[in-house]
Amino acid sequence: MLMAFSISAMAQATLPTPANIVVDEWNDWDGGFSQIGFRFVEDWDGAPVANDYSIEYEFIGGEWTKLEPTKLFYRVYIDNDQLFVFTPEEFPRDFTESVTEIPYRYDGFEFGPFEVHFPNHSNVTEGMDRFFNWRIGMQAVYRDGDQMTCSDIVYMEIFPQLKPAAQATPTSFLADWSCDAPNTQIINNFIGNGCGYFLYVVNKETQEIVLEQNVAPANYAEDEWGNEYPLPGATYLVEGLTPGTTYQYYVVVKQNTGVSYQSVVQEVTLPQEGHGYDLGDVNHDHSVNIADVTVLIDYLLSGTGDICTICADVNQAGGINIADVTELIDLLLGSN
Ligand SMILES: [Zn+2]
C-alpha cells in the first residue's frame, strides 16, 4: 500500500501542471441567461500549455510544456471553494448526467467552448434560484490515467461580499461590502438611472424595513487607458437605531436590465444604551486599543481579570472566546 502510494506520488510529480485559467468577464443579459468568459493559456499556435509557459520564453525560444488537449479539463467553483455540479436539469442541452469536469474546448453550452453559459441564474426580485452568492472560479485539471494535476482556482468576484457588522454602538453600526476586485466593473456597466447599490436594514423581530438607502460606490479604479470607473462596494454607517435590537441587513444591486442581485443577509444585535463604552473597550478606559487585546487574552487564558463582558463580546455572537480577540484585532487594524 505504501509502495503503491510512493510510486503514484513520484509519477505525479512528473505530470505537468496546467497554467491558471484566465477569467475575463462576466455578462448578464436581461435576466435570461448569463455567462462567464475565460481562457486557457495557449501558446501562439493555440496549444494549451503548462504553468512554465511565458510569452517571454516564446520570444527567446525557451522550452515550455505543451499539454495534450484530450487530457485537459476545467472545473467551476462557486463561493467558498465549492465545486459546481452541472446537472441535466439545469443544462438540458449539454448534459445527460451530472458532471463537474468539462473537457477542454468542449463544444457545448450553445455559445462556444470558452463561455460557460448559466441559464436563468439570476436572483431577480421574484426570487429565482441563483448558483452563487458572490464569486465564481475556474480551475484547469490535467489527467493522465489515474494521475491528476490542477491549476489554482482563479476567482472573479461578481458581487461584493457583505461583511459582518463593525463598530456596533447602542444606536448605530457600520455596514461594509467594500470590494477591491477590479474585474467586478462589468456589473457597473449595467447601472444607470434608478439603479445602483441599495442597503436594506430590517428589524428582525417585526421584519419592518427601517432603512432603504442607495449608496454610491466608495472606491474607484483605473482601466488601462486611465479612465476611472467605480468599483462595486461601499461602507455605510447606519444610525438612529434602537438599542438592544437585532437587525438584519443586506445589499441589493439593481441593474437597469431589471435584474437585481441580493447579497447574503447579515445580522447584528446592538448593545443596550447607557453602557457608555464602545464595543471592544474591554478594560473600560474609554479607548479601544492594544491594551484591550492584552486584557482579553489574559482573561481567556486565566479565566480571571477585570473585564467588561458586554464590551468583550466584540463579534456580538454571545459569549466571549478567541473569535472576539480576532474581531478586536481586525477592528484595530481597520479591516472590517
Ligand atoms: Zn463595557
Residues whose N, C-alpha, C, O or C-beta is under 5 A from the ligand:
A	BS01	ZN	Y277 D281 C308 I310 C311
